[in-house]
Amino acid sequence: MPRAMTDNRHRTVALLVAAGTGSRVGGDIPKQFRTIGGKAVILHAVDAMMAHGGIDAIHLVIGAGQETQVRALLADRTIAGLTEGADSRRGSVRAGLEAIAAAGGADRVLIHDAARPFVPTAVIDRLLGALDDAQGAIPVLPVADTLVRGADGTMGDGVARDGLFRVQTPQAFMFDTILAAHRCWDECREATDDAQILKEQGHDVILVAGDEGLEKLTYPQDFARAEARLASARTVRVGMGYDVHRLAADEELWLGGIRVPHDRGLAGHSDADVALHAIVDALLGALAEGDIGSHFPPSDPQWRGASSDRFLAYAGDRVTARGGTIDHVDLTIICEAPKIGPHRDAMRARIGEILGLPVDRISVKATTTERLGFTGRREGIAAQAVATLSLPALS
């Protein structure tokens, strides 16, 4: 969640510019809404910023009439603001900066083109680090190819590559400085990027190492390359979860997100849904982000009697924030009673609803311990779960 300062001013804000039409890509869909790996380009950029622990808020600049579509795509993602863009990129950035100022301002801002969906954490770290010594910083890559001038379809003189770089985004700035630079800019001129606007106000702009993965999506073939890159740059993670709760009189029995009729229920600090708790631990384990107790301590009174679907939705959101997808969940409930079979399909449907997954990616099974142990004596119910995730292998 964004960390607000006492005067509503955020420390670091990401401003994502997604107001263009993307005409060079072709088709009727603006490129920020086209999908890569089944997810809209704009969401890749948003999730990359959300996954970085040093960014406190995200503002989006979008095209006219796109707010409903964008809000539907964002779902439960927390966005600080949506601003309608202008006819030019410079105008859209200015509108976004003014919206951030109106919302309380910021110390630092990362201005990023949403058409660059893959944002390595290391690049953001380098940019923010550079602001310790300058008012602006940009990621660049050296020019490796031979450069020549051309006229009438024929080769002209060569251009020396020494000192030439390709400029990328996000570009990082001290917020008040870049806002002032935009306000001073001649409205009759266009700028190649925000760093040019800052530089012409007499400020130094630091160069940091960029990343090939930050290339902008401009032409149809760029999307094909991005799909191939995403497919090859993902890793499979598997997590396991296990939970136990005792059965007690005068308690409701919640299993797999549904209420199951039974003469006793499970006792615990929350609603004690062992099935959902096991899945939460499996998801968090696959992410290497601890367990349910570290995120929702039983010592915290706010979770007393809480519905466990909140915990599962949170774990699913953590996967999304890391740019991941849940490929499969396999749940086993261990008890002598009640019978799980009559409720299996309802459990699968409810788990799928919480995680936004089709039921064919969710398995619910049940077994007994042949009357051995605490489950065999009907003293409690146990559950174990295995979750398989696909995560981007991007640094």
ABEGO torsion letter per residue (X at the ends): XBBBBAAGBBABBBBBBAABAGAAAEEABBAAABBBGGBBAAAAAAAAAAABAABABBBBBBBBGAAAAAAAAAEABBBABBBBBBABAAAAAAAAAAAAAAAGEBABBBBBBAABABBBAAAAAAAAAAAAABABBBBBBBBABBBBBBBGGBBBBBBBABGBBBBBOBBBBBAAAAAAAAAABBAABBBABAAAAAAAAGBBBBBBBBBAAABBBABAAAAAAAAAAAAAABBBBBBBBBBBBBBBBGBBBBBGGBBBBBABBBBBABAGBAAAAAAAAAAAAAAGAEBAAAABBAABAAABGBBAAAAAAAAAAAAAAAGBBBABBBBBBBBAOBBAAAAAAAAAAAAAAAAGBBAAABBBBBBBAGGBEAAAAGABBBBBBBBBBBBBABX
